[in-house]
Amino acid sequence: MQDAPSPSREAQLEAVLGAALSLLSARHDQMVTVDEWATLARAVAACQGCKTVAYLSDDDLDEIASRSAIDWDEATDGVLPAVDE
């Protein structure tokens, strides 16, 4: 018999499920945005013990860096590329 997930692990799994459901809903509506990709990447990275940047494309990271509309924590999410002014 497998042990129940710890509360923190359960929260991580809930975050991944929530992000995946949002992404699937967005895909259904053909509206997948960099915000949705970042949310999914952040949830998966938390479960894998790595940084969000590992799951985003260079184009996604450039867009996030230039818009600064997404809350980004370099300690958790990783370093964004420099933005040319």
Protein Blocks (a to p, Z undefined) as FASTA:
>chain_A
ZZdddfklmmmmmmmmmmmmmmmmmmmnopacfklmmmmmmmmmmmnopafklmccfklm
mmmmmnomaccdfklnopcddddZZ
